[in-house]
Amino acid sequence: MHIRHLAVITTLLILIGHTLGTFFNLYSPAGYYDTLLHFLGGAWVASFVIYFATLHSFLSYFNPRALWNVLLTTCITLSLGVVWELFEFVLARLTNTAFVANIYTDTLTDLVADTFGAFFISFFFFILIKKQYEKVQSPHTTR
């Protein structure tokens, strides 16, 4: 699976999930649905970070020893998640509306979900590329 396909799949999942969540009022105070979509959002951002980084050779995911790229991709995604949460916080303060009862707990939960989504996709992509790399590097046996 190519990272572009993963980015498209996560984009579609988020769009469909948000549409269904809004239409059927699934964004409950419990926040499980919101947390799921933040997990997918973190995965989505990470897949685009990986795609653009490998496209421009910023990260060498093709080197199987480059596990630090998983951490780097997760940190970049987390940083973008922090910017998004700051935007939500400022917007809530400026408009004097609270999207949730406890904005601090919601923010922390959203950032944790973003981080897990980013780590999951980064690690998945790392393992996938490592297996492909090892397959190419292994000597072919003939019978």
N, C-alpha and C positions, 0 to 999 in steps of 0.2 A: 504494500500500500504506500502510495506516495503521500507526502505531507500535504500537498494541495488537496488531495481527496479527503484527508482528515479535516482540513480547514473547511471545506465545503460541507461535509457531513455535520460538523459541529455547528456551523452557521445555520443549516436547515433545522437541526434539532432545537437550537435556541429560538429561531423564528416561530417554529411550530409550537414549541413549549410556551413561549410568551403569549402567543395568540390564544392558545387554549386556556392558559392561566388567566388571561384577562377576560375572555368570553365566559368561562365557567366559574369565575371568581375563586380561583384556586390559591390565590395569594392570601392565605389565612394568617391570623395572628401567630399561629404556631411556627410558621416560617419554613416548613420543610420544603415546600415547592420553590420558594425563593432561594433556599440554600442549594437545591439541585441545579437551578438555573445559573447560580454563581459558580458552581463546580464546572458546568458546561462552558460558562463564560471564560473561566481561567484556562480551560482546555483550548478554547477557541483562540484566545490571545496567544497562548504558548505555541499553538500550531502556526500562527502567522509569524511569530518571532522566529521560530525555527526555519520556516520557509524563506523568509527574507534574509535571514542570516546565512543560510546555506546557499541561497541564490547569489549573494554578494560575497561569499567565502569569508564571512566574519567568524563563523563557528565551523569547526571541523568535525561534524558529526560522523564523518566517514572514517575517522580514526577511532578504533574501538577502545583506545585508552583514554579517550576524552570525556570521561564521566563528569568532569567538572562542568561541561556544557549543560547538563541536566540542571545543576544548581544555578548556573548563570541564567538560563532560560526561565527558571522558576522565579529568580530574583527580579528579572526584568518584568515578568508578568505581575508579580506582587507589587512592584513599584507603580505600574499602570493601574492596578486595583486600588492602591492608596490614593492616587490622583482621582479616580472615579468616586471613591467614597468621600473624599474631601468635597468634590463637586456636589454630591448628594447632600452632604451636611450643610454646606453653605446655602444651597438652594432651599433646604428646609428652613433654615434660619431667616433667609431673606423673604421668603413667602409666608413665614409664620405658620407653616403646616408641618406636621409630623407624619411621615409615611408609616411609621411604626411607633409603638408605645415607648420602647426604650431604644433610642437611636444608637447608643454606645454598644449595646449588646448586638444589635443588628449589624453594625459596622464591623465589629470583631468577627462575628459569624460569617459575614460575607467575605472578609479577607482570608479567613481560614479555608473556606470553600474554594475561593479563587486559587489559593496556594496549592491545595490538594489536586485541583483540576489541572493546573500547570505542571505539577510534578508528575502526575499520572501520564499525561501526554508526552512530556519530555522523556520520561523513563521508558515508556512504550516505544517511542521513536528510536531512542538509543539502542534498545535491545533488538529491534527490527533491523536497524542498520548494522549492528554488530554481527548478527547472524548472516546477513547478506555478505558482509566483508569477509567473515570467516569461510563462507562457502566459496568465495572467489579465491581466497588465499590457500585453501586446502589443496593438497596435491590430488589430482584425479587418478583414481585407480582403474586400471584396465584389467579385464579378465580374459 
